[in-house]
Amino acid sequence: MFTNYSLLMEECSKGYPEKFIHVYDHYFKKIYDFAYYRTCNRESAEDITSQTFMRALEKADTYDKSRANVSTWLFKIASNLISDHFRAKRKSSSLEVIEELAAKDDFENEVSEKEILSQVMAVLKKLPEKKREIIILRIWQNMSYKEIAEISGASEASCKMIFYRAIDEIREKIPLDSAVILMLLFAACGMEV
């Protein structure tokens, strides 16, 4: 069944906040995962997720479907809250959770694949925050470059360029084909290619 979340947000802004539960139910896991991948902390991810939905409900009257779809609007709110979180905590790492995945015994059967994945994660960890955010949104959240551009404030072309340059940076440090690197990144988040 197709649900028009933009219409639900409009109804929320017109005095029907009970409609928001459908938006919440649909986007909760996506926003939580995004916050968790960025903060690498369960409590922080939970706080940011709840703040995202509280702010969205409070600001439902400011939602404008002509400017962004609901997904993009919610991810932008979450992204801003994550930036606030890091400013307050002065933390800079955001990919340690992926290293934990690589270290799990049941993650990959072959040691060499685990070693390669570990190398990829080490390189990712050294990338600037903007590049990491774009990789997370593109790979783990499966967002289009257009959506990433709306969230990050960069142009769509810039997001594409940043993504592919980040993949090239990884490839320069680890002599693997870009396709293999992408397959490892997808495997790290449990997606099938």
Buried (B, 14 or more C-beta within 10 A) or exposed (E): EEEEBBEBBBBBBEEEEEBBEBBBEBBBEBBBBBBBBBBBBEEBBBBBBBBBBEBBBEEBEEBEBEEBBBBBBBBBBBBBBBEEBBEEEEEEBBBEBBBEBBEEEEBBEEEEBBEBBBBBBBBBBEBEBBBBBBBBBBBBBEBEBEBBBBBBEBEBEBBBBBBEEBBEBBBEEBEBEEEBBBBBBBBBBEEEE
